[in-house]
């Protein structure tokens, strides 16, 4: 019987410093843990700041970091 392999990316980003300064949709998707097509759709809809170069979207690493931080604004952190 055929056993499906879980959908795992070939590469995982553990730190934002592992990304280049300018990222494409695939690299941004690794950081955000979403499919590259979702990243492109987010950029097209203005959710994620990016620039279109030809047919490819590019993103600044700093903008991706600001986007992630904006997701947690207003969320109380657990102090240890």
PyMOL commands that set and color helices and strands:
alter all, ss='L'
color gray80, all
select helices_A, chain A and resi 16-18+25-32+36-44+61-71
alter helices_A, ss='H'
color red, helices_A
select strands_A, chain A and resi 22-23+51-53+56-60
alter strands_A, ss='S'
color yellow, strands_A
deselect
rebuild
show_as cartoon
